Amino acid sequence: MHKLIAKLAAKFPDLTEKDVSLSTEIIIEAMSARLIGGGRIELRGFGTFRLNFRPAAVSSHLIAHEAPRLPRSPEIIFKPGQVIREIADHEG
């Protein structure tokens, strides 16, 4: 994250690195709250993010005599946008 902040601070010389760092934190906190609240985030051309919960399950790992329950677990789903797909196609 420090590299991102340094690059942004260099691009906007009228802002201090502290200002850029605070702005970045605010943006990430707002994005996190949006995901946790069930929303999705779209960054045009880059892609979309959404939070999905895998349901609780029974483990198939049976070292113990009883199958442990695995709690539901969160996963972030990312769907790349056109810019990222084009870069990946060009690089791949």
C-alpha positions, 0 to 999 in steps of 0.5 A: 500500500505504501507504493500506491500512496507514494505514487499518488503523492508524486502525481499530486504534488499539492497533497502531502503523503499524509493527506493521500494516506488518509484519503486512501484509508477512507476510500478502503473503509467505505469500500469494505463497508459496502461489501460487508453490507451486501453491496458490490463495488464497480471500478469502471474498466477494472472490474467488480467486487462482491462478497459471497458466503460459502455455506457451512459444511461438514468436513470430509477430513475424518481423523477424529471419529466425528466429522467437524462442522466448518463454519460458513466462510466469506470469499470476495468474488472479483470479475475483471473488467474489459481493461484487465481482460485486455491486458491479460489477453495481451500478456498471456 
